[in-house]
Amino acid sequence: MSRAELDRAAAGPDDGAPPPPARAAAVRAPRLWWSLGLFRSELVTVFRRWRTLALLAVLAAVPLLVGIAVRIETGDGGSAGRGGDGGGPAFLTQVSNNGLFLTFASLAATLPFFLPMAVGVIAGDSVAGEAAGGTLRYLLVAPAGRTRLLLVKFASVLVFCLAGTLVVAVSGLVVGVALFPVGDVTTLSGTTIPLSEGMLRGLLIAVLVAASLIGLAALGLFISTLTDSAIGAMAGTVGLLITLQIVDSIPQLHAVQPYLFPHYWLSFADVLRDPVQWGGIARNLGLQAVYAAVFGSAAWARLTSRDVTA
């Protein structure tokens, strides 16, 4: 066995049979301890891979490239900081006036493709990668339990969603402070809020962006349970993501667009309105929860019925 299967195997049986009442408290504590150990082992495995580190490096580089491009354009007398005449995102036009907006612009730039692609790669590889490496059979027949293993896999993908989003946000903040002035924040409604409140709203935006990827994480996890090819699962997840985004951009298909998980991704911009507009944000979170429930259940049904003896 590899990748700390011995730790996972020690997690205890998951046959669904309740322990005797006298032993219930004694059994719950070891199971909780080994579940945390299994989760910790999975996180170490995910974040030690060169692929994961490369994805995080690419995400960190996006704000740097955006910041340098805006700085060069502004230095050459461009229109990056002149309001909306540049035709770009609303956040991008404010970057040269306030470096904090580079955080928001970077999240808006990475959310349509870079962040979802990274999540799709990690989610697609979560189960299929174990199958391709020959370790899934040992993990499923070990007493760690299939349900517990699936929950740990999903939780580790969600941690990556948050980690990737925070990498973009922190990189954008550091580059913005280094290249541009920073001060009170002008909201999209035209009002001004203190820098401290602006940074708190930026943190909230980062959390909302990470939460926007929950549906994709569940979809990728489900696809990962359907195949023994990690490359196929990753390609399938990213391909389906691109397809849905194309469908979401076609005006003639407006009837189905509100049901697509990428449809409300940019609703986080409403956090920078005064007052905050929660309608689109609530619809986005509700849609992500539905996708997580549907595809999470499908992944559980697939994994718990999977034949690992073949």
N, C-alpha and C positions, 0 to 999 in steps of 0.2 A: 504494500500500500504506500501511497505518497500523499503529500499535502496534509499531514496531520490527521489521516483517517483513524488512527488509533484514538485520538481525542474524540473524534466524532462517534466512533463505535462505542465509546464509554458513556454516551449520552443516555443510555437506558432504553428499554423497550417502549414502543408507541403503539401497542396493540389495541388501545381503547378500553381495556378492562380496568375498572377502578380498583385501587388498592384497598386492602382491608382498612376499616376505620381507624384501628389502633396505629397503623403505619402510615396513614395518609399524610400527616404533617412531615414525617421523616422522608417520605418519597418526594413530596413537592419541592423541598429545598434542593436536593441533589439534581432533580430534573431541571430546575431553574438555573442552577449553577452550570450544568453541562450545556444547557441551551445558550447561555451567555458565552460559554467557551467556544461553542460551535460558531456562534455569530462572530466572535472575535477572530477565530481562525479564518472564517470566510472573508472578513474585511482585510486581514493581512494578505491573504492570497490575491484578492482583487487589486489592492493598491500597490502590491510589489511587482505586478506584471509590467514589463516594459511598454506594452500596448497602452495600459492605463496611464502611465506616466507621460507617454507621448501625446495622448489625447488631452491631458491636463495642460501640457506645455503649449499645444496649439491654441487651446482656449485662452491661456494667459497671454499669448502673443497677439490676439485679435485687438484688445484695447490699445496695445502699444502701437500697432499699425494704424489704427483709426486716429489715435492721438497725434502721431507724427504727420499723418496726411492732413489733418485739420490745422496743425501748427504751420506746415509748409504753405498751405493755401492761405491762411491768415497772414503769414509773413510776406506773401507775394501780393497782398492786397486783394485776396479773394473775398468771397461773400459768405464764408462759413459762419461768421458771427453776426450777420446783418439781419437776422430774423428769418422769415420763411421764404425769401426769394431764391434760396439755393435749391429748392425743390426736394431736399432730402428729408429724413425723419425730423419731427419737431424737436427731439432731444439734440440732434446733431447741430442744429443751427445755434444752440445756446452754449456749446462746449467752450468756445473761445472766450465767452463772457464769464463762465463759471466752470471750473474744472470738474466739479461734482457731477455735472451733466454727462461727462464722459462715461461714468458708471452706467447711467441709464441708457445712453446711446450704445454702449457695448453690449448690454443685455438685449436690447432691441435688435442689434445686428447679428448676434449669435443665436438667438432663439429660433428663427425660422429654419436654420440648417445645422450649424456647428454643434450647438448643445444637443439637439435631438439626435444627430448622427452619433455623437459620443455615447449617449444613453442607449441608443439602439444597438451599438456594438457590444456594450457591457451586458445589456439584458439578453441579447441574442446568444451570447457566449455562456451565459450563466449555467444552463443545464446541458446544452448541446456540447459545450466545451468539455464538460466532465465525461460525456459519452464518447467524444472523439478521443480523449486522453485515456480511456479505459478505466476511469475511476468511478463512474456513475454506478456500475454494478455493485461495487463494494459499498458505496454510500447507501444504496437503496436496500441492500440485504442486511446491512448493519443495523443494530437496534436503535440508531438515532431517530428513525421514523421518517416516512416520506413527507407527511404534512409538516413536520418541524423543519425538515430540510428545505422544503419549498418556501416556507415563511422566512427562513434565514436568507435564502437566495433573493427573495423579493426585497427584504429589508436592506440587504447590501447594495442592491441596485438603487434604492431610494437614497441611501447615504451617498452614493456616487452622484445622483442628481443634485443633491445639496452641495456636495463638494465642488462639482463642476461649476455650479452657479456662483458660489462664493469665490472661486478662483477668478472668474470673469469680473465680478464686482470689485474684489480687492485690487486686482490688476488695474481696472479702470480708475479706481480711486487714487492709487499711487501715481499712475501716469498723469492723471488729471491735475493732481496737486503739483507735480513736478513741472508740467508744461504750461499751466494756465493759472490765472488768479482764481481764488476760492473765496466765497463770501455768502451772504444771504441768498436764498434760493427764490427765484421768481417762478411761481407755479404756472401751469398751463392755463389757469383761469386769470392770470395777470396780477395776482396778489403776491406779496412777499412774505416768506416765512424765515425764521432764523436758520443758520447753518446747522445747528444741533438738531432741530426738527427735520431738516432736509436729510440729514444722515440717517435718522431713525426711519424716515420714510423709505430711504434707499435700502435699508436692511429689510424692511417689510416687502419691498419690491423683489429683493433677491429670494426671500422665502416663497413668495407667490410664484415666481418664475420656476423655482424648483418643484413646487406643488403642481404646476402646469404640466410637468413631465410624468406625472404618476400614471396617467392612462397609457402613455407610450411604454412605460416600464412594464406594466402588466401585459400589454400586447406582445412586447418582445419576449417576456418570460413564457407566455403561452406558445409562441412560435418556437422557442427554444426547446420545449418539451416534445415537439412534433418530429424532430429530426436528430440524427446522430452527427450531423455535419455542422460544426461551429460556424464555418464560413457561410454555409447556406442559411443558417438561422440569422446571422448578422445581415446578410444581403437581403433576405426576405423582409426583415424588420425595417431596414432603411429604405428599401424599395417601396414598401407599403406606405411608409411615411411620406415619401416624395409623391406618390400617387394621390394620397389624400390632400396634400397641399395643392396639387394641381387642380383637383376637383374643387377645393375651397376657393380657388381664384377665378373660376369660370362663372360669370354672372348668370348664365342660363340654368345653373344648378343650385340657385339660391335656396330652393326648397329643402335640400338635404344638408346644406352647409352648417346650420346650427347644431347638427348632430355629430359633426366631425370633431374629434378631440383637439385639432389645432386651431379651430375657428376663433376661440376667445383668448388665444395665447397673449396677444398684445393688450389685453384688458388691464394689465398691471399699470398702464399709463394713467389710469384714472386715480391712482394713489397720489399723483402729483396735481390733482385738481383741488380746489378749495371751495366748498368742502369735498372730501373724498367721495367719489361716486362708486357705490358698492354693487350696483346691479350687474354689470358685466363680470365683475370679479366673482360674485356668487354663482353666476351661471357657469363660469369656467370651472370653479371648484366642484360644483355639482356634477358637471359632465365628466370630469376626471374621476370622481368617485364611482360613477356608473360604469365607466370603462374598467376601472380597477376591479369592481365587483364581478362584472361579466367575464372578463378575460382571466382574472385571478381564479374564479371558480372553474373555468375551462381548463386552466393549467393544472389545478388540483385534481380534477377528474382524470385528466390525461396521465399525470404522473403516478397517481395512486393505483391506476389500473395497468400500468406499463409492465410488460413482461421483461424482466432483466435476466432471465435464465437462458434466453436465446443467444 
